[in-house]
């Protein structure tokens, strides 16, 4: 992947079609041009290895593929989109790191081998794209949730467990687990049922981060994020799923 300023400037001076033809996709995906249009609204982009996507080479469990996205050396990141080119539902997650480090880790479902990408938008409106191929036997998106086997799964819906690590400089790492089946709607007889979004708000009612989640995120999702500011104060987690079930939980250190 390239991060040469000359290439970026050249892309910015061309139409989206010309730019796509000029810069070859380093992952050689048959769907990259479509992803550029659908996920990035045909906006200016550059392939950039400062946006790293870490995941296993092979998905041993296609319903729980760990992925970590980290952006380093770029300032003013306002939006990160994670997507899988060849999944039946390509968009996986959108992360707005308002007052938080531009990094997030979670697990997702994959249906077949696919490039997995993260695109981070800087203040100038340019998308910086990183990614890697994931090999998978498939079936993760069309399999039913395992959580529905439990008789009491509805009683624990939207329950949150968390852990917060505080560093010497009072920055911290937060890990959240939200109980939810995260049904894709692709399993026979089971409609889509998933968390749509959640927000993290500090004690001063400042919105620290917003996360939009989509059907491919794994059931009972776990999210790990790093804080820039004082992590010793309580945080509030609020959000909802596509059926209107609401989330409102206080997170202590």
LINGIFEN-V161100 format. One record per residue. N is the residue number from 1. RES is the residue in three letters. PHI is phi in whole degrees, 0 to 359 (* if undefined). OMEGA is omega as a letter, one per 40 degrees, with the letter a starting at -180 (999 if undefined). D_FIRST is the distance of its C-alpha to the first C-alpha in Angstrom with 1 decimal. Layout:
[[N	RES	PHI	OMEGA	D_FIRST] [N	RES	PHI	OMEGA	D_FIRST]]
//
This chain:
[[1	UNK	*	a	0.0] [2	UNK	243	i	3.8] [3	UNK	231	a	6.9] [4	UNK	291	a	9.5] [5	UNK	302	a	12.7] [6	UNK	299	i	13.9] [7	UNK	293	i	11.3] [8	UNK	298	a	12.1] [9	UNK	297	i	15.8] [10	UNK	295	i	15.8] [11	UNK	298	a	14.6] [12	UNK	294	a	17.3] [13	UNK	268	a	19.8] [14	UNK	245	i	19.4] [15	UNK	290	a	20.6] [16	UNK	298	i	18.5] [17	UNK	293	i	19.2] [18	UNK	297	a	18.4] [19	UNK	295	i	15.0] [20	UNK	298	i	14.2] [21	UNK	287	a	15.4] [22	UNK	288	a	13.6] [23	UNK	259	a	9.9] [24	UNK	289	i	9.5] [25	UNK	294	a	8.4] [26	UNK	295	i	6.1] [27	UNK	264	i	9.0] [28	UNK	53	a	11.5] [29	UNK	275	i	13.8] [30	UNK	291	a	17.1] [31	UNK	249	a	17.4] [32	UNK	301	a	14.3] [33	UNK	300	i	16.5] [34	UNK	294	i	19.2] [35	UNK	296	i	17.1] [36	UNK	301	a	16.0] [37	UNK	288	a	19.8] [38	UNK	278	a	21.3] [39	UNK	273	a	19.2] [40	UNK	245	i	18.0] [41	UNK	55	i	21.1] [42	UNK	61	a	19.3] [43	UNK	276	a	18.4] [44	UNK	301	a	15.9] [45	UNK	216	i	12.3] [46	UNK	212	i	8.8] [47	UNK	286	a	5.5] [48	UNK	214	a	5.7] [49	UNK	281	i	5.8] [50	UNK	283	i	9.4] [51	UNK	256	a	10.1] [52	UNK	255	i	10.8] [53	UNK	240	a	12.5] [54	UNK	251	i	14.9] [55	UNK	201	a	17.2] [56	UNK	294	i	19.1] [57	UNK	294	a	18.0] [58	UNK	239	i	21.3] [59	UNK	277	i	23.2] [60	UNK	291	i	26.7] [61	UNK	239	a	28.1] [62	UNK	292	i	26.6] [63	UNK	268	a	28.6] [64	UNK	214	i	27.1] [65	UNK	264	i	23.5] [66	UNK	286	i	22.4] [67	UNK	220	i	19.2] [68	UNK	232	i	18.2] [69	UNK	245	i	16.0] [70	UNK	220	i	15.6] [71	UNK	245	a	14.5] [72	UNK	228	i	14.9] [73	UNK	83	i	15.2] [74	UNK	237	a	15.5] [75	UNK	253	i	19.1] [76	UNK	71	i	21.0] [77	UNK	287	i	19.3] [78	UNK	248	a	21.9] [79	UNK	199	i	20.4] [80	UNK	234	i	18.0] [81	UNK	247	i	18.0] [82	UNK	250	a	17.3] [83	UNK	210	a	17.6] [84	UNK	239	a	17.7] [85	UNK	308	a	17.3] [86	UNK	254	i	20.1] [87	UNK	287	i	22.5] [88	UNK	296	i	25.8] [89	UNK	243	a	25.3] [90	UNK	284	a	21.6] [91	UNK	285	a	21.8] [92	UNK	253	a	22.2] [93	UNK	199	i	22.5] [94	UNK	235	a	22.3] [95	UNK	235	i	22.5] [96	UNK	251	a	23.9] [97	UNK	273	a	23.9] [98	UNK	293	i	26.7] [99	UNK	227	a	28.1] [100	UNK	207	i	26.0] [101	UNK	298	i	22.8] [102	UNK	281	i	19.7] [103	UNK	213	a	19.5] [104	UNK	205	i	21.2] [105	UNK	230	a	21.9] [106	UNK	194	i	23.9] [107	UNK	235	a	24.5] [108	UNK	215	a	24.3] [109	UNK	258	a	25.6] [110	UNK	230	a	23.9] [111	UNK	262	a	25.6] [112	UNK	199	i	23.6] [113	UNK	301	a	20.3] [114	UNK	198	i	17.5] [115	UNK	292	i	13.9] [116	UNK	242	a	14.4] [117	UNK	231	i	12.5] [118	UNK	232	i	13.2] [119	UNK	240	a	13.2] [120	UNK	250	a	14.7] [121	UNK	262	i	16.7] [122	UNK	268	a	17.8] [123	UNK	298	i	21.2] [124	UNK	278	i	20.3] [125	UNK	87	a	19.5] [126	UNK	271	i	15.8] [127	UNK	269	i	13.7] [128	UNK	253	a	10.5] [129	UNK	247	i	8.9] [130	UNK	232	i	7.8] [131	UNK	172	i	9.4] [132	UNK	202	i	10.6] [133	UNK	281	i	13.4] [134	UNK	240	i	16.9] [135	UNK	270	a	19.8] [136	UNK	209	i	23.1] [137	UNK	288	i	26.6] [138	UNK	102	i	26.9] [139	UNK	97	a	29.8] [140	UNK	291	a	28.8] [141	UNK	276	a	29.1] [142	UNK	256	i	32.4] [143	UNK	272	i	34.2] [144	UNK	289	i	36.7] [145	UNK	297	i	36.4] [146	UNK	284	a	38.1] [147	UNK	295	a	39.3] [148	UNK	289	i	41.9] [149	UNK	296	a	43.8] [150	UNK	289	a	45.2] [151	UNK	294	a	48.3] [152	UNK	257	a	47.6] [153	UNK	299	i	44.0] [154	UNK	290	i	45.2] [155	UNK	289	a	46.9] [156	UNK	260	a	43.7] [157	UNK	304	i	41.5] [158	UNK	72	i	39.5] [159	UNK	296	a	40.6] [160	UNK	238	i	38.3] [161	UNK	239	a	37.9] [162	UNK	211	i	35.9] [163	UNK	216	a	35.3] [164	UNK	233	i	34.5] [165	UNK	258	a	33.6] [166	UNK	250	i	34.5] [167	UNK	274	a	33.3] [168	UNK	300	a	35.5] [169	UNK	272	i	34.2] [170	UNK	73	i	35.0] [171	UNK	288	a	31.4] [172	UNK	202	i	30.9] [173	UNK	235	a	29.2] [174	UNK	244	i	30.6] [175	UNK	239	a	30.6] [176	UNK	240	i	32.2] [177	UNK	233	a	33.5] [178	UNK	244	a	35.0] [179	UNK	283	a	37.3] [180	UNK	192	a	36.5] [181	UNK	289	i	36.2] [182	UNK	51	a	33.1] [183	UNK	285	a	34.3] [184	UNK	280	a	32.0] [185	UNK	86	a	35.0] [186	UNK	260	i	33.9] [187	UNK	276	a	36.4] [188	UNK	305	i	39.8] [189	UNK	77	a	42.3] [190	UNK	241	a	40.1] [191	UNK	289	i	39.0] [192	UNK	296	a	35.8] [193	UNK	203	a	36.4] [194	UNK	208	i	33.7] [195	UNK	291	a	33.1] [196	UNK	269	a	31.9] [197	UNK	195	i	31.2] [198	UNK	211	a	32.2] [199	UNK	235	i	32.4] [200	UNK	248	a	32.8] [201	UNK	235	a	35.5] [202	UNK	273	a	36.9] [203	UNK	295	i	40.6] [204	UNK	268	i	40.7] [205	UNK	64	i	39.5] [206	UNK	268	i	36.2] [207	UNK	286	a	33.4] [208	UNK	273	a	30.7] [209	UNK	200	i	28.3] [210	UNK	230	i	28.3] [211	UNK	234	i	26.8] [212	UNK	261	a	27.1] [213	UNK	246	a	27.2] [214	UNK	236	a	27.3] [215	UNK	305	a	28.9] [216	UNK	290	i	26.2] [217	UNK	297	a	26.5] [218	UNK	296	i	28.6] [219	UNK	296	a	32.4] [220	UNK	47	a	33.8] [221	UNK	295	i	30.3] [222	UNK	242	a	29.5] [223	UNK	238	i	27.2] [224	UNK	238	a	26.3] [225	UNK	221	i	25.5] [226	UNK	251	a	25.8] [227	UNK	267	i	28.3] [228	UNK	271	a	28.2] [229	UNK	246	a	32.0] [230	UNK	303	a	35.3] [231	UNK	262	a	34.9] [232	UNK	270	a	38.6] [233	UNK	267	i	39.8] [234	UNK	293	i	40.0] [235	UNK	235	i	37.5] [236	UNK	244	i	38.3] [237	UNK	248	i	36.3] [238	UNK	223	a	37.2] [239	UNK	175	a	35.9] [240	UNK	200	i	37.0] [241	UNK	255	a	36.3] [242	UNK	285	i	36.8] [243	UNK	256	i	40.5] [244	UNK	88	i	41.3] [245	UNK	292	a	41.6] [246	UNK	252	a	40.9] [247	UNK	239	i	39.4] [248	UNK	206	a	40.9] [249	UNK	225	i	40.7] [250	UNK	272	a	41.3] [251	UNK	248	i	38.9] [252	UNK	263	a	40.6] [253	UNK	290	999	39.1]]
//
